[in-house]
Amino acid sequence: MTDFSEDDYEAYEQDLEILVDTLRKCFNADKARYSVIGHQNALYIEIEGLDDLTNEEIQEVAEPVFNELDMDFDEISLVPLKK
């Protein structure tokens, strides 16, 4: 088993923040945040305004970003930001 250094964790967190900020900009949203559910290897990204879009519109915008994604999650979900 590989031990991860503090630098590894910081780089991982920075990659997540870049991903979330990229998606926020793609959806022209003011706010976005993420949470990782480690035991499920799942990433949930909440983005303001997604509730105004259809699933097809969300997929159309997000798919090119996910195609460039170099992170290994079993599940990535985009959901409307809850206040």
Backbone torsions as a table, in degrees:
resi	resn	phi	psi	omega
1	MET	NA	134.3	-178.5
2	THR	-85.3	131.8	174.4
3	ASP	-87.0	138.3	-179.7
4	PHE	-102.0	138.1	178.8
5	SER	-85.8	170.0	176.5
6	GLU	-59.5	-37.3	177.9
7	ASP	-63.6	-37.7	177.7
8	ASP	-62.3	-44.5	179.7
9	TYR	-66.3	-38.3	178.0
10	GLU	-66.0	-40.6	178.8
11	ALA	-65.8	-40.3	177.1
12	TYR	-61.1	-47.0	179.4
13	GLU	-64.8	-39.2	178.2
14	GLN	-64.2	-41.0	177.3
15	ASP	-60.6	-42.0	177.9
16	LEU	-62.8	-43.6	180.0
17	GLU	-64.2	-38.6	177.3
18	ILE	-64.9	-44.4	178.4
19	LEU	-59.2	-49.2	-177.9
20	VAL	-64.3	-41.2	179.6
21	ASP	-67.0	-37.5	177.0
22	THR	-62.4	-46.8	178.6
23	LEU	-64.5	-39.4	178.1
24	ARG	-58.0	-45.2	179.7
25	LYS	-66.7	-39.9	179.9
26	CYS	-61.4	-33.7	179.8
27	PHE	-94.5	7.4	-179.8
28	ASN	52.6	41.4	-178.6
29	ALA	-99.1	150.5	176.4
30	ASP	-82.7	-30.3	-174.0
31	LYS	-134.0	146.1	173.8
32	ALA	-158.7	153.7	175.9
33	ARG	-153.3	166.7	-177.6
34	TYR	-135.3	160.7	170.2
35	SER	-144.2	144.1	179.4
36	VAL	-112.3	128.8	175.2
37	ILE	-104.0	95.7	-170.8
38	GLY	-60.8	-44.0	-176.6
39	HIS	-68.9	-16.3	175.8
40	GLN	-104.0	-5.2	-175.3
41	ASN	50.8	47.6	-176.4
42	ALA	-120.7	144.6	176.8
43	LEU	-118.4	126.0	176.4
44	TYR	-113.9	125.4	-179.9
45	ILE	-117.6	119.0	177.2
46	GLU	-97.1	128.3	-178.9
47	ILE	-130.4	130.8	178.9
48	GLU	-60.9	133.8	173.9
49	GLY	91.6	-4.2	-179.6
50	LEU	-64.4	-26.0	-179.4
51	ASP	-68.5	-10.2	177.1
52	ASP	-91.6	-2.5	-175.5
53	LEU	-114.5	155.1	174.4
54	THR	-81.5	163.6	176.6
55	ASN	-58.7	-36.9	179.7
56	GLU	-65.6	-41.6	178.5
57	GLU	-64.8	-41.5	178.9
58	ILE	-62.9	-46.0	-179.5
59	GLN	-62.4	-41.7	-179.4
60	GLU	-59.9	-39.9	-179.3
61	VAL	-77.6	-42.8	-172.5
62	ALA	-80.5	-29.6	-173.7
63	GLU	-56.4	-45.3	178.3
64	PRO	-61.1	-34.7	178.6
65	VAL	-68.0	-46.3	-179.9
66	PHE	-65.0	-31.1	178.0
67	ASN	-65.2	-25.1	178.1
68	GLU	-92.3	-5.8	-174.6
69	LEU	-68.2	133.1	177.9
70	ASP	-118.9	47.9	178.4
71	MET	-125.6	148.2	-172.6
72	ASP	-107.4	83.3	175.3
73	PHE	-110.5	144.4	175.0
74	ASP	-73.4	-30.0	-178.4
75	GLU	-144.9	135.5	171.7
76	ILE	-127.8	122.9	-179.0
77	SER	-121.2	134.0	171.8
78	LEU	-102.3	127.8	-178.3
79	VAL	-135.4	155.6	177.0
80	PRO	-62.9	142.6	178.3
81	LEU	-69.2	125.7	175.8
82	LYS	-99.2	133.3	-176.6
83	LYS	-85.7	NA	NA
